[in-house]
Amino acid sequence: MLDSPPGGFGEDGAYVLVRFGGRHFAARVPLHESFHLYLDGEGVLRTNHVLRLWRRTVVRLHYKLVRS
């Protein structure tokens, strides 16, 4: 399980950086993700990926990773 939980500035998470008038400004955005990686019954690597904005789920994805 890989998780980017809610938190304050300076903690793990997603940030936006803006350069304006020769200065830089950074802010932590309220975007939180979780990745659950696992092997299914046939030994295939799979991932459940959930993207939240504040506390609302906005995207839910499922990946199947196979060798090409």
C-alpha atoms as an extended CHARMM CRD file, in Angstrom:
* protein
*
        68  EXT
         1         1  MET       CA              0.0000000000        0.0000000000        0.0000000000  PROA      1               0.0000000000
         2         2  LEU       CA              1.3030000000        3.4300000000       -0.9940000000  PROA      2               0.0000000000
         3         3  ASP       CA             -0.6250000000        6.3880000000        0.3660000000  PROA      3               0.0000000000
         4         4  SER       CA             -0.3820000000       10.1890000000        0.2160000000  PROA      4               0.0000000000
         5         5  PRO       CA             -2.5660000000       11.2010000000        3.1530000000  PROA      5               0.0000000000
         6         6  PRO       CA             -3.8470000000       14.6540000000        4.0860000000  PROA      6               0.0000000000
         7         7  GLY       CA             -1.3480000000       16.7670000000        5.9650000000  PROA      7               0.0000000000
         8         8  GLY       CA              0.3080000000       20.1180000000        6.3420000000  PROA      8               0.0000000000
         9         9  PHE       CA              2.8340000000       22.0240000000        4.2810000000  PROA      9               0.0000000000
        10        10  GLY       CA              6.1840000000       20.2380000000        4.1990000000  PROA      10              0.0000000000
        11        11  GLU       CA              4.6830000000       16.7770000000        4.6350000000  PROA      11              0.0000000000
        12        12  ASP       CA              4.3870000000       14.1200000000        1.9150000000  PROA      12              0.0000000000
        13        13  GLY       CA              1.8990000000       14.9960000000       -0.7900000000  PROA      13              0.0000000000
        14        14  ALA       CA              1.2620000000       16.9110000000       -4.0160000000  PROA      14              0.0000000000
        15        15  TYR       CA              2.5130000000       20.4800000000       -4.3810000000  PROA      15              0.0000000000
        16        16  VAL       CA              2.1640000000       23.2560000000       -6.9380000000  PROA      16              0.0000000000
        17        17  LEU       CA              5.0250000000       25.7010000000       -7.5030000000  PROA      17              0.0000000000
        18        18  VAL       CA              4.4790000000       29.0960000000       -9.1710000000  PROA      18              0.0000000000
        19        19  ARG       CA              7.0930000000       31.6430000000      -10.1980000000  PROA      19              0.0000000000
        20        20  PHE       CA              5.7240000000       35.1770000000      -10.2290000000  PROA      20              0.0000000000
        21        21  GLY       CA              7.6910000000       38.4280000000      -10.4230000000  PROA      21              0.0000000000
        22        22  GLY       CA             10.9990000000       36.6780000000       -9.8230000000  PROA      22              0.0000000000
        23        23  ARG       CA              9.6890000000       34.9790000000       -6.6600000000  PROA      23              0.0000000000
        24        24  HSD       CA              8.6260000000       31.3850000000       -6.0990000000  PROA      24              0.0000000000
        25        25  PHE       CA              5.4970000000       30.3350000000       -4.2260000000  PROA      25              0.0000000000
        26        26  ALA       CA              4.6080000000       26.7830000000       -3.1980000000  PROA      26              0.0000000000
        27        27  ALA       CA              1.3770000000       25.3190000000       -1.8630000000  PROA      27              0.0000000000
        28        28  ARG       CA              0.2980000000       21.8410000000       -0.9080000000  PROA      28              0.0000000000
        29        29  VAL       CA             -2.7820000000       20.8850000000       -2.9190000000  PROA      29              0.0000000000
        30        30  PRO       CA             -5.6480000000       18.8430000000       -1.4060000000  PROA      30              0.0000000000
        31        31  LEU       CA             -4.9760000000       15.9030000000       -3.7390000000  PROA      31              0.0000000000
        32        32  HSD       CA             -4.5420000000       12.5050000000       -2.0830000000  PROA      32              0.0000000000
        33        33  GLU       CA             -3.8150000000        9.1500000000       -3.7170000000  PROA      33              0.0000000000
        34        34  SER       CA             -3.6260000000        5.5490000000       -2.6430000000  PROA      34              0.0000000000
        35        35  PHE       CA             -2.1860000000        2.5920000000       -4.5390000000  PROA      35              0.0000000000
        36        36  HSD       CA             -2.8790000000       -0.9750000000       -3.4380000000  PROA      36              0.0000000000
        37        37  LEU       CA             -0.5430000000       -3.3810000000       -5.2770000000  PROA      37              0.0000000000
        38        38  TYR       CA             -1.1490000000       -7.1160000000       -5.0940000000  PROA      38              0.0000000000
        39        39  LEU       CA             -0.7890000000      -10.4160000000       -6.9320000000  PROA      39              0.0000000000
        40        40  ASP       CA             -4.0610000000      -12.0170000000       -7.9800000000  PROA      40              0.0000000000
        41        41  GLY       CA             -4.7880000000      -15.7500000000       -7.8250000000  PROA      41              0.0000000000
        42        42  GLU       CA             -2.9970000000      -16.3000000000      -11.1690000000  PROA      42              0.0000000000
        43        43  GLY       CA              0.1540000000      -14.4220000000      -10.1070000000  PROA      43              0.0000000000
        44        44  VAL       CA             -0.6760000000      -11.2820000000      -12.1260000000  PROA      44              0.0000000000
        45        45  LEU       CA              0.3760000000       -7.9620000000      -10.5870000000  PROA      45              0.0000000000
        46        46  ARG       CA             -2.6100000000       -5.6310000000      -10.1540000000  PROA      46              0.0000000000
        47        47  THR       CA             -3.1440000000       -2.1780000000       -8.6920000000  PROA      47              0.0000000000
        48        48  ASN       CA             -6.1670000000       -0.3550000000       -7.3280000000  PROA      48              0.0000000000
        49        49  HSD       CA             -5.5630000000        3.4060000000       -7.5890000000  PROA      49              0.0000000000
        50        50  VAL       CA             -7.8400000000        5.9490000000       -5.8970000000  PROA      50              0.0000000000
        51        51  LEU       CA             -7.4940000000        9.7180000000       -6.3690000000  PROA      51              0.0000000000
        52        52  ARG       CA             -9.2500000000       12.0110000000       -3.9100000000  PROA      52              0.0000000000
        53        53  LEU       CA             -9.7080000000       15.7700000000       -3.9310000000  PROA      53              0.0000000000
        54        54  TRP       CA            -10.2130000000       16.8540000000       -0.3410000000  PROA      54              0.0000000000
        55        55  ARG       CA            -12.2050000000       13.8630000000        0.9550000000  PROA      55              0.0000000000
        56        56  ARG       CA            -14.1780000000       13.0610000000       -2.2080000000  PROA      56              0.0000000000
        57        57  THR       CA            -13.1360000000       10.2740000000       -4.5680000000  PROA      57              0.0000000000
        58        58  VAL       CA            -12.7600000000       11.7260000000       -8.0690000000  PROA      58              0.0000000000
        59        59  VAL       CA            -11.0300000000        8.8530000000       -9.9200000000  PROA      59              0.0000000000
        60        60  ARG       CA            -10.8640000000        5.1380000000       -9.2250000000  PROA      60              0.0000000000
        61        61  LEU       CA             -8.6550000000        3.0440000000      -11.5200000000  PROA      61              0.0000000000
        62        62  HSD       CA             -7.6540000000       -0.6130000000      -11.7200000000  PROA      62              0.0000000000
        63        63  TYR       CA             -4.4280000000       -1.6590000000      -13.4550000000  PROA      63              0.0000000000
        64        64  LYS       CA             -3.3240000000       -5.0620000000      -14.6810000000  PROA      64              0.0000000000
        65        65  LEU       CA              0.4410000000       -5.2150000000      -15.2610000000  PROA      65              0.0000000000
        66        66  VAL       CA              1.7090000000       -7.8640000000      -17.6620000000  PROA      66              0.0000000000
        67        67  ARG       CA              5.0190000000       -8.3990000000      -19.4300000000  PROA      67              0.0000000000
        68        68  SER       CA              5.0700000000       -7.2330000000      -23.0260000000  PROA      68              0.0000000000
